Amino acid sequence: MKNTQPHSFKKTPSIHPETASTHRVRWGWILPISGVLVGCVAWTLWVPRPSDPASSLESAKGPTDPPLETSPDIESTSRRSHPIAIDQPAEESVPQNEAALAANDDLEALSAQIQSWMAMMRDTDGLEASEKAKRWQTGLQSLVAKGSASVPAILKFLQAHQDAQFAPDLAGQLGYSNARSGFVEALRQIGGPEAIAAMGNTLETAMSPREVAVLAHHLEEASPGQYRDTALRAAQDLLGRAHSAEESTADVGPLFEVLGRYGNAATAQELESATGRWKYYALSAMAQMPEGAGLPSLLKLAEDKASGGARLQALQILTEMAPNQPAAREFLVGQLGNGNIPADYWSYLKTALVGNQYFPTDAVLTAYPNVPDWSEIQTVHIHVGNQNLYSIPTNASQTQEGIQAHLALVDQLLGFATDASIKANLQQARETLQNRFDKNLVSQQPFTTENP
């Protein structure tokens, strides 16, 4: 019978189990030994000698590493991406600067002392005012004695915007009303580059109008001209904040002193906008500006068509300036001759004609004139803007030469006056000046006695 099984299922020859095992044992050891021999040959041909460090480094680098000659930035990046462990000596620790540590200790110690003094001054139930004043002054003098070493601690206190207001009796003994003024005075006494720089830094963030003016004054004495722009910016900043605070009651007179002393034509234009709230302060500052920088603004405000309610005060300031300022004098005479000054203005202008000027009550930069006759001093308070001023005869108007200059102006104005009331006011001014001239003349005559 024929075999019908498909070829794919053809039976393979059978092998006896023992015979198969014999074949595996005979050939199985040959393959491992061959592999070992091939590996040894490859190691000999391809692995570099240990004595060749350059070859070792090159073999450690991958095929995509950048070459050794490359830019520092790329080299730095490559090193971070492919670190190579190389034995290096450990970096020696850098010893801390002992002088810096000592300075830091001094700063902390002095700052702690300052805070203890502040606590003493704020204590309302402790020492008497006289004892407080003594300890406070002793503490400040100890700072001054340390010199520039005290400056960092003082600056730290001032930059922290700390302060303490002194009671009237304590302020009277010390000569200033708050703690910051004492530390600013200490910086002034210490002097030197460090103290000057500290005052300059404090000026940029000064807390009060008076502090701005005091710092500006000290800095101008120590380093003339260097901090004027800083003083102007500080005054403008504080004045802007006071203007935005509708209920502010601070006396900003010292700020106008700074603006008048160090300002320019651009500052004068800013002062024009301030006349709405601080009329007397702003106009007086214009009159004090160097090189007549405020005169154009004053002339504009004194025009008969000027608005804003500052015309009368501008005319007063120009009348003060007229004896020694040709442009102001010409303007005043021209306005009178053209009938542009109302008759009722002259009762106010009369005080300026005899030499009286307005000076801020809380003056820092302004020197008050000598006052031989206290009856001529008037105190003026304007509620709007909390403006406080003295009306005092100037030094020039109390000398023979100065009085004669004022008399010449009054006589010139009398020649153009036609209104009876205007003439009466001018004549009263002339009489006051003549009486002052006579007294001045008598006081300057030498005192003599007759021999018996």
Phi, psi and omega in degrees: 000134183288150178277123182257006183287135181297155181295331181294340179256026182294136183285132176279155181296143179272141179239141180287140182305316182295320179297318179298319180297322180297318178296319180295318181294323184291320184258347185294329182281343185291318184295314178299318182295321179297320180297320180295317180296317179297318180297321181294319179297316180297319180298317181296321185280325193251331184279126181290160179289147179298337183281359182250089186293325181297317178296325179294318179296316181296323179291331179285337182283140179283168182291341182259004180294147177288159178293163181295323179277095182212174182289155181303321182296314181293320179299317180297317179296319181297321181293324178290326183281329184230075182293140178242123182284109177234131181293123178229152178292143180296140179294136178285135179292133181279123180293141179293147182292115183294325179295321179295320178296319179294319179297321179294321177297318179297318180300314181294321181293315180293321178297321177295321178296317180300317180294326177292323176294321180297319178297321178297316183289331180279341183291117183269349183245013185259245187288160173289160183300320182295320179290321177300314181299319180295312181294321179297312181295322177297318179297315180295321179294329176293324175294316180298321181295329178285345178070220185297340178297337180275343188300315181302321181291319178295316180296321178300318178295312183294321181287341177280000179056039174270156178194166173214126177276132183270147175296154184306319181293322178290317179298323179296324180284327183273331181093004175209162193258357181210166185292321182302322180298324178295317181289325175297319177296323177297318177299320179298318181289326178294313178065187180087168184302320183293316181292321179296315178297322179295319177294322177297318177295320179293323179301325182295334181231034182301149189266339186219158177304317181294322179298320177301312182294319181296314179297318178300319180295312180298318182292324178294323177292319184280324184216079188305128175084341188287328187247016182294317179297321178297318179296319178298315180297318180296318179294318180295322180294312180294323180293322177297320179291322178294325180292324180283340178269100186298328184262013182295132180247009181293145175275109185265015181308316179300330178295320179290331173299315180297315181296322179287325184283322187244005186281177180219193183299321179295322178295323180299322178294324175295322180294328176303317181289341180274351182293340179297327183250324183236067188300307185291317179300313185293316181292321177296323177296321178300320182293334183270355186295142180294147176058029176063029184296334182268354185297316178303320179293320178297316180297321179295317181290334182274356177298150182295337180266005182294146180247173177098357175075016182255007187295313182300315181293324177295321177295322176300314181295318179295325177294323175299322184278337192303321182302331184238004182236103185303320182295318178294320180296313180299319180296314183296315179296319179295318179296319178293315181297328179272002179070027184267357179252118180303148183298324183286350176289332191288340174292334175274321181291341182301320181295326177289326180296329180272003173104005178284139176229160178269133177231138179297138180296318180265063186280140175243310183265343185267129176270126178289146176291162171292142185239093178285333182231102184293343179292343181273355180274132176237139175261130184239131175234125176249120185299317180294119181080003181048058181266129183232122186221158167254144169253111188227139172298134181290162177300320182297325182281004178246007174256160180300316180295317180294319179296321179296324177295320177292320178298321179297320179295314181298318179296323178295318180293322178300330179291340180254348184284137176240333181284136183297317181293324177295315178299321181296317179294319178296320180293322177296320178297320181296319180296319178299315180295320181294319177297319179294322180295318181296316178297318180296321181294319180293318183294335182269355178284136182295145180273125181233153175234147179275141176289140179297000000 
